[in-house]
Amino acid sequence: MRQPELLIQADAEDLAYAVASRFITRVVDAQSTGGVAHVVLTGGRVAAVVYRAVAESPARVEIDWRRVEFWWGDERFLPDGDPDRNETQARDALLSHVDVDPARVHPMPADTGQGAEAAAATYAAELAGVPKFDVLMLGVGPDGHVASLFPGYPQLEVTDVDAVAVHDSPKPPPTRVSLTFPRLARAREVWFVVSGEDKADAVAQALGGGDIPAARPKGEDRTLWLIDQAAASKLA
């Protein structure tokens, strides 16, 4: 497996537009043989800017949006439409502005009273038959978590299912649903999109081989760390 590649932009805005451009190119490439592109979206402050940049880019017309399958790496287990859900963020910034096929948008289940374990099982079943993601985007927390896989939590060691419930999250809301490491690993390209000085220690640890969750996901073909100068400030 190739070593991760590091690409540094001046600031969060430059980073967002660089990621947006790369995203459009990658999806077009994935569709070039006539197939469907499978992409995994993330949440967070940079992700929202990336999605808006994609929606505003003239190059977005190069994508056949009806042939994109959208997935999520994790989700806050909240009612449908809650502004804190990653799905809501992505719909507001991108999906409502392009001609997606609603049947190809796969949000993690919202909280309807069924419990996060049932929601995780439902999502794992929906993922059955999806061989690989073409591109999977991840943010990184200051503590080094990715998706909703937090340092020291038992979900880090789950290998027999594709999605798990997470309770007592160290950041709100306390209940979440997350893909597991084996499912995150089934991606041709994994992109870490990270901005801000508060993430610099985690970036340095992950790229230095530290024992944190962010050090673990790797793309089968390519692993990219797309970060800004502030997030890169602790790198040697």
N, C-alpha and C positions, 0 to 999 in steps of 0.2 A: 504494500500500500504506500502511495506517495506521501511525502511529508506535507504538512499544511503549508499553504501559500499565504503570505501576508501582504495586504495592500492597504496603504495608509492614505487617508484624505485629510485635508487641512482642518476641516471642522464638520460639525454634524450636518449642515446643509449640503456641503459638497459630497459628503458621504452618502446621503440619501439619494442625491441625483445620480451618483455613480452606480449605486446599487440598482436603482430603477432602470438605468440604461442596460446594465448587465442582465437584469431580470428579463427585459423584453427580448434581448438577443438570445438568451438561453431557452426561453419558451419557443421562439421561432425555430431555433435549431431542433428542439425536441419534436416539433410538429413537421419538420421538413420531409419526413418519409411518409407523411399522411396519417400519422398516429395521433393519439391524444397525449397531451402533456399533463403529468401529475405533479402538482406543486404543493408544498406545505408552507402555510403562512404562520407567522408569529405575531406577538403583540408587543406593546411597549412604545416608548416615545419616538424612537427612530423609525420603527415600522410604519407608524401612521404617516410620517413624512414621505417615506419611500412609496407607499401606496398612492398618496396624492400625486407624487411626481410621475408615477406610471400613468395614472389617469389623465394627467395634463400633457404628457409627452405626445407630440405628433406621431412618433414611431409606434404608438400603441396599436395603430391600424394594421401593422404588420402581423399582429397576433390574430389567429382565429379564436376568438374568445369562447365560441361555442364548443371548441375542442380542448378546453382546459378543465381538468378535475382539480378542485380546490379542497385541501385538507388543512387541519390545524395540528400543531405539535402539542398544545395544551390549551386548557380553557378554565376560566373562573366559573365555578358551578353556581350560576346565578340565573334568575328568570330570563326568559327570552326577551331580547331587546334591551337588556340592562346596558347602560353605557360603559360599564367596566368589563363587559365581555369582549374578548379578542375578536369574536365574530362580528359584533356590532361595529367595532372600530374599522375592520376591513370592509364591511358593507358600506359604511358611510364614506370612507376615503377612496375606495376603488370599485368594489363590485357593483354598486348602484350606478356607476358611470360608464360601464362597458356592457356589451351584449353577451352576458354569460348565460349558459343553460342552467336554469335552477336545479335541474336534476343532477348536475355535476358539481354542485356546491355542497360540501359535506361538513357542516358544523358539528362540533361535539354537542351532545344533547344538553339542553337547558334544564334547570332545576324545575321540575313539575311535581315534586314530591316523591319521585321514584327512588331517590338515593343515588349517591355518586358511584357506588359499585355497579348498580344496574346500568347507569349511563356509560361507564367504562366498558362494560361487557357489550353493550349495544354498538359502541364505536368500533371495538375490536372485530365484531361480526361484520360491520360494514366494510372494514379494511380487508377482509378475507378475499383473496383473489387479486389484490393489487400487488403485483410482484415487486415493483420498485418505484420510488419517487424519482422524478427527474431533478428536482432541486428542492432542498429542504432548508428553510431559513430558521435560524435560532438567535435569540438574544441571550445575553449572559448577565446574571445578577452580580452585584458587588460581592456576594458570598460564593460566587462561582457556580450557581445553579443554572441549569438549562431546562427548557420546557418548565415543568413543575417537579423536577427531580432535584431535591434539596440535599445539601451535604448532611450525612448522618442519618438520613431517612431510609426506612426499609425498602421503599420503592426502587432504590438504586440497584438492588440485587435481584429484582424480578426478571425472570428470563422466559417464562412460559406463557405469557400473554402479551398482546400488543398495546394494551391500554390499561391504566390502573387509576383507582381513586386515591386522592391524597387528602389527608385530614390534618388539622392543626398546622397549616402552612405558616412559616415564620413571617410571611407578608400577607396582608389581606387580599382577598377574602380567605378564610381558613380552609375552605373545601374547594378542591380542584379535580380535574381529570387530566391525565398526561399520557402521552405515548411513553413506552419503555425504551431502554437502550437498544434492545434487539430490533425494535421497529424503526428507531431513528437511524440505525445502521443500514437499513435497506433503502439507501438513497444513492443515486449516481453522484450527486454533488451535495455537499453540506456547506452552507454559508453561515458563518457567525457574523452578525451585524451588530457592532458595538460602538457606543459613543459615550464620552464623558470621563472625567478624571476619576469619578467614583468607581469606575469599572477597571481602572488601570492595574490594580493589584491582581484581580482575577485573570485578566488577560495575560499578565506576566507569568502567573502560576500555570495557567493552562498551556501556554506555548513553551514553558520551561519544563513540562513534564510533571507538574505538581499533581497531587492526588485530590483533584476536585472534579465535580461532574462535568464541567466544561472541557476537560481534557479528553473525554472519552469518545464522543461522536466523531466519526470519520466517514467521508464519502467514499464510495467504491472507486470512483474515478478521480475525484478531486475534493479537497477540503480547503475552503477559503476563509480567511479571517479578514473581514472588511471593516476597518476601524478608523477612527479619527485620531488626530494627533494627541488629544487629551487622553484617550484610552490607551494610546501607545507610550505614554510618558514614563512608564516603569520598565519598559523593555530595555535590555542591555544594548 
